[in-house]
Amino acid sequence: MKRIIFFVITVVLLFSTVTTADLSAPSDLNPGGTFRWIFQTSLTTQATNSNTAYYDNFVNNAADNATAPNVHNVMGITKVGQIAWQAIVSTVNDGSARTHIGAFTSPVYNTNQQLVATGDTGLFSGSLNAYVWFDESGQSTVPNTYTWTGTNSDGSTYYFPWGSAALGRMNAVYGRSDHLDGAR
């Protein structure tokens, strides 16, 4: 079983006191700035479902049950489970990850406050600035870095010569949260 990488909708930054065990908005953002978090779930699932909604629900359940973190410096949000998360997956029924999460220009940070990419073009460039290998509680997922995505590094659905490798297919493809270059 592999983990799912997922992504948060845009959140708004505020400032307050933060404890070290909690998740916080990145310190390099201005008040009122927006950003997105990305992480690899601590939970696992099979890649047999062909609907994106299944994986969105899976990652939201992981966040709802996060062992951590209070969330600080994010307007109106105090727990990871209060955020509406989206899975970065390509599925047989719903298409590519890039289409699923849509276009955006805000920076993307892992849950260890490291800048992973800027906007969807940076996220799907095949070259990331930092690893995604932190979970919903900000804990490292190493050595469990294989992640079901069904997706190429450019956000499109992965295809083998014999057909789609999207989630929901027998030959679904995985990504790796320990690679910055889109390699498998």
N, C-alpha and C positions, 0 to 999 in steps of 0.2 A: 504494500500500500504506500502511496506517496502522499505528500502534503499538497495543499493548494495555496498558491500565492494570491493574496487579495489586496484590494485597494480601497481607499476611503474616498468618499465624496469630499469636496472642498470644505474646509473648516476655517473659521476666522480666529486670528490670534489676539489674545489679550495678555496682560502681564500680571503675575501674582507670585507668592512664595511657593517653592517647589521642594518636595523631599526627594532624595536620591532614588527611591524605589518606584517612583511614579513616572508616567509618561508626561512629557511636556512639549509644548510647541517649540519648534527650533528657535534657538536664541538669536539667530541672525536675521529674523524677520522683523519688520516694522509693525507697530500696533495697527490692527485692522488688515494686515496682510493675509493672504490665503496660501494654503499649502495642502498637500496630500500626504498621507502615510501609506506605506506599503510594507507588508510583512508576509512571512511564511507561517502557515498555521502550525500550532503545536499538535493538532489532531490530524488523523489520517482518514482517508476514504478511498474507495475504489474509483476508477475513472470510467465507470460503466454507464453513468447516466448521460443522456444526450441533451439535457436541458440546462441552460445557464442558470436558471432560477434555483435548481438544486444546489449548485456550487455557491451561489450568493447566500442561500440559507445556511449552508454548511459553514461558511466563514463568519456569518453573523452569529451563529450558535457558538463558534469558538470564541468570538469576542465577548459574547454574553457571559461566558464561563471563564473568562480570563482570571488568572490567579492574582493579578496585579492591581495593577495600576489604577490609581485614580488618574484622571487626566487634568492637567493644569494649563493655564494660559490659553484655553480654547473657549470661546464665548458659548456659554450655556451648556457645556459638556463637562461632566465630572467623572464619567466611567467609560471605558473602551466600548462597552456594550451599548452605549447610547448613540453610537455613530452608525449610520447606514453604510455598510461595506459592500463592495462589488468584487467578485472574483475575476482575476485576469486569466480567463480561459476561453478557448475556442471550442465550441460544441457542434455536434452534427446538426442539431435542430436550429440553433440560433446564430451560427456563424462565428466571426473572428472576435478575439479579445479586444482588438483596437476599436472595432465598431461598438462593442458592448460598453466600454468605459468612455468612449467619445473623445472629442478633441478638447484640450485644455492647455493653458500656458503656465499654470502655477508650478512651483517646485515640488518635487517628490522626495520625501525623507523616509528612511527606515525608522524603526522604533527605537533606535539607538542614536537618533538625531543626526545621522549622517546623510548628506545630500546624495541621493541616488541618481536623479536626473531632473531636468527642467522641462516641464510640459510633456505632452504625449509624443512629440517628435524626439525628445531626449530619451524617454522611456523605451521607445521602440526603435532606437538608432542602432542597436546591436553593440553598444558600448556604454556601460553604466559607470558612474563615478564612485559608487560604493556598493557593497554586497547587500543582498536582500535577506540574508540568513538570520534575521531576528524574528521572533514570534510576536503574537498579540500582547504579550506581557513584557516585551523588550528583552527577552532571554535569547541567547544564541541557540540556533537549531543545528549547528555543526555537531556531528558529522552527517546528520540527516538532511542532505541538501538537494535530493532529487524531488522534483515537484511536478505534479500533473498539470499541464497547461494546454496541450494540443496546439501549441502556438509557436510560430517562428519568432525570431528576435525582432522582426519588424511589426509584430502584432497581428499578422495574417495567420490564417489556419494552415497548419503544417500538412503537407501532402507527400506521401511516398509515391513512387512511380505507379503503384497499383491502387492508389486511392487516398482518401482523407485519413489523417491521423488525429482528428479532433476527438475530444472526450466523448464517450458514448460509442466508440468503435473498439473493436478487439485490439487494434494496434495503436492505441492512443500514445502520443509522444509526451515525454516529460522535459522539463527544463531543469536547470541547476542553479540554486541560489548561491553557489560558491564560484560562479563564473561572472566576469564582468563583460565578456565579449560575445555572449550569445551562443557559445559552444555548448555542445551536449556532452 
